[in-house]
Amino acid sequence: MNKSVFYHAGCPVCISAEHDIINLIGANNVEIVHLGEDKGRIAEAELAGVKSVPALLTPNGHVLHINFGASMADVKS
C-alpha cells in the first residue's frame, strides 16, 4: 500500500476529520472512502481492523481511529 486510506461515513465528525487529514498529509497521499456511498468496501475496512469511523489506515497497515462518528455496525445498517 502506497497511500493512506481514510474511511468515513459522511457524518459531520467524519467530514471535519477528512478535511483535517487532507490538510495534514495532502490529497495525493490519501484515498478517501465514503463507506455510506461505497458499502462494497465495508468488508475491506473491517479486515484492515477498522472498528469505527472516521479511521485512517496508514501505508504500513496501522489503523488510527479518529474521534468517534459511527461504529461499523452503524455503517452496515
C-alpha positions in Angstrom: 0.0 0.0 0.0 1.5 3.3 -1.0 -1.2 5.7 0.3 -3.1 6.0 3.5 -6.8 5.2 3.2 -9.3 7.4 5.1 -12.6 5.6 5.8 -15.7 7.6 6.8 -19.5 7.5 6.7 -20.3 11.1 5.8 -21.3 12.4 9.2 -20.2 15.9 10.3 -17.4 14.4 12.5 -16.2 12.4 9.5 -16.3 15.3 7.1 -14.4 17.5 9.5 -11.7 14.8 10.0 -11.5 14.3 6.3 -10.6 18.0 5.7 -8.0 17.8 8.5 -6.4 14.6 7.2 -6.2 16.1 3.7 -4.7 19.3 5.1 -2.2 17.3 7.2 -0.9 14.7 4.7 -2.1 16.0 1.3 -4.8 14.9 -1.1 -2.2 12.9 -3.2 -1.2 10.8 -0.2 -4.7 9.6 0.9 -7.5 7.7 -0.7 -10.9 8.8 0.7 -13.5 6.1 1.1 -17.1 7.1 2.0 -18.5 3.8 3.3 -22.0 5.1 3.2 -21.7 5.5 -0.6 -19.4 2.6 -1.2 -20.8 -0.2 1.0 -18.8 -2.7 -1.0 -15.7 -1.6 0.8 -17.0 -2.2 4.3 -15.6 -5.7 4.5 -12.2 -4.4 3.3 -12.2 -1.8 6.1 -13.2 -4.4 8.7 -10.5 -6.8 7.5 -7.9 -4.0 7.9 -9.0 -3.5 11.5 -11.4 -0.5 11.3 -13.8 -0.7 14.3 -15.4 2.8 13.9 -15.2 5.7 11.5 -13.6 8.1 10.9 -10.4 6.0 10.7 -7.1 6.3 8.8 -5.3 3.2 7.6 -1.7 4.0 7.3 0.6 2.7 4.5 2.2 0.2 6.9 -1.2 -1.2 7.9 -1.9 0.5 11.2 -5.5 1.8 11.8 -5.8 5.2 13.5 -9.3 5.7 14.9 -10.0 9.4 14.9 -12.7 10.7 17.3 -15.9 8.7 17.0 -18.5 9.2 14.4 -20.1 5.8 13.9 -19.4 2.2 14.7 -19.0 -0.3 11.8 -22.3 -1.8 12.9 -24.0 1.6 12.4 -22.3 1.9 9.0 -23.6 -1.5 7.9 -27.2 -0.7 8.7 
